[in-house]
Amino acid sequence: MSRPHQPGPVTLATVLEALNATVDELKATKDEVAKLKTFGRRNRLFIAVDVALTVLLSVFGALTVHATQSADQATRFADQIHANNVAGCEANNVRLTKQEKALDAILSQVPPQNAVERAIVAKDLGFIMAGWAPRNCQAAYPPPPGH
């Protein structure tokens, strides 16, 4: 069995020694607190930078998604315009063919009577038919770039 530690007599030297040890410990604690404050400030700065970068990346990500969707919508719009142009051109070709048939039917009912009338009709008919010639719709309306 061991005996409980009995403190020795209290002397001025022991008190000074204890005070010096306490002062040293307080200095070490003060230095450690100063280091922790610096560390904490740096950490808060890094956290603020991290939050700012996260917000910036989120904004740029959202802008990228929006730009991609807008480009896709523009592409679909350009495709639709192209399809409408080709369809309109082809419908016009059908209309011109019908008009040509109607003009042929009219001219067959009332043919020109003499050479002068035939020359006039041929000249006018050539002008009309040139304007009514079917168009190559695919060449007239090429697909948008990138297709």
C-alpha positions in Angstrom: 0.0 0.0 0.0 1.1 3.4 -0.8 0.8 6.4 1.3 -1.0 9.4 0.1 1.3 12.1 -1.1 1.9 14.6 1.6 2.8 18.1 0.4 6.0 19.4 1.7 6.3 22.6 3.6 5.3 25.7 1.7 8.2 28.0 1.1 8.6 31.1 -0.9 10.7 29.2 -3.5 8.0 26.6 -4.0 5.4 29.4 -4.4 7.6 31.2 -6.9 8.3 28.0 -8.7 4.6 27.2 -9.0 3.8 30.8 -10.1 6.6 30.6 -12.8 5.2 27.3 -14.0 1.7 28.8 -14.1 3.0 31.8 -16.0 4.7 29.5 -18.5 1.5 27.5 -19.0 -0.5 30.7 -19.5 2.0 32.0 -22.1 1.8 28.6 -23.9 -2.0 28.8 -23.7 -2.0 32.4 -25.0 0.2 31.4 -27.9 -2.0 28.4 -28.7 -5.1 30.6 -28.6 -3.4 33.1 -30.9 -2.6 30.2 -33.3 -6.2 29.0 -33.1 -7.6 32.5 -33.8 -5.4 32.7 -37.0 -6.4 29.2 -38.0 -10.1 30.1 -37.4 -9.8 33.3 -39.5 -8.1 31.3 -42.4 -10.8 28.6 -42.2 -13.6 31.2 -42.3 -11.8 32.8 -45.3 -11.6 29.4 -47.1 -15.2 28.7 -46.3 -16.2 32.1 -47.8 -14.2 31.4 -50.9 -15.7 28.0 -51.2 -19.2 29.3 -50.9 -18.5 32.1 -53.5 -17.0 29.5 -55.9 -20.0 27.2 -55.4 -22.4 30.1 -56.1 -20.4 31.1 -59.2 -20.3 27.5 -60.5 -24.0 27.2 -59.9 -24.7 30.4 -61.8 -22.5 29.3 -64.7 -24.1 25.9 -64.7 -27.5 27.4 -64.9 -26.4 29.8 -67.7 -24.9 26.8 -69.6 -28.1 24.9 -69.3 -30.1 27.9 -70.5 -27.8 28.5 -73.4 -28.0 24.8 -74.4 -31.8 24.9 -74.3 -31.9 28.1 -76.2 -29.6 26.7 -78.9 -31.7 23.6 -79.1 -34.8 25.6 -79.4 -33.2 27.8 -82.1 -32.2 24.7 -84.0 -35.7 23.3 -83.9 -37.1 26.7 -85.0 -34.6 26.8 -87.9 -35.7 23.2 -88.9 -39.3 24.2 -88.7 -38.7 27.3 -90.9 -36.9 25.1 -93.4 -39.7 22.5 -93.5 -42.3 25.3 -93.9 -40.3 26.9 -96.8 -40.0 23.6 -98.6 -43.6 22.7 -98.0 -44.7 26.1 -99.3 -42.5 25.8 -102.4 -43.9 22.4 -103.2 -47.4 23.6 -102.7 -46.7 26.5 -105.1 -45.4 23.9 -107.6 -48.7 22.1 -107.4 -50.6 25.3 -107.8 -48.5 26.3 -110.9 -49.1 22.9 -112.5 -52.8 23.3 -112.0 -52.7 26.8 -113.5 -50.8 25.5 -116.5 -53.4 22.8 -117.1 -56.2 25.3 -116.8 -54.5 27.6 -119.3 -54.0 24.7 -121.7 -57.7 23.8 -121.3 -58.7 27.4 -122.1 -56.4 27.6 -125.1 -57.7 24.3 -126.4 -61.3 25.8 -126.3 -60.3 29.0 -128.1 -57.3 28.3 -130.3 -55.6 31.2 -132.1 -57.1 31.9 -135.5 -54.2 33.0 -137.5 -50.4 33.3 -137.5 -50.4 36.7 -135.8 -52.6 35.4 -132.9 -50.5 32.3 -132.7 -47.3 34.4 -132.5 -48.8 36.6 -129.8 -50.1 33.6 -127.8 -46.7 31.8 -128.2 -44.8 34.8 -127.0 -47.1 35.4 -124.0 -47.4 31.7 -123.3 -43.6 31.3 -123.2 -43.3 34.2 -120.8 -46.1 32.8 -118.6 -44.7 29.2 -118.7 -41.2 30.5 -117.8 -42.7 32.1 -114.7 -44.7 29.0 -113.9 -41.9 26.5 -114.2 -41.6 24.2 -111.2 -38.8 25.0 -108.8 -36.3 22.7 -107.2 -37.5 23.3 -103.6 -34.5 21.5 -102.0 -32.1 23.6 -103.9 -34.0 26.8 -103.3 -34.3 26.2 -99.6 -31.2 24.3 -98.4 -31.2 22.9 -94.9 -29.9 25.1 -92.1 -26.1 24.8 -91.4 -25.2 21.8 -89.2 -27.7 19.4 -90.7 
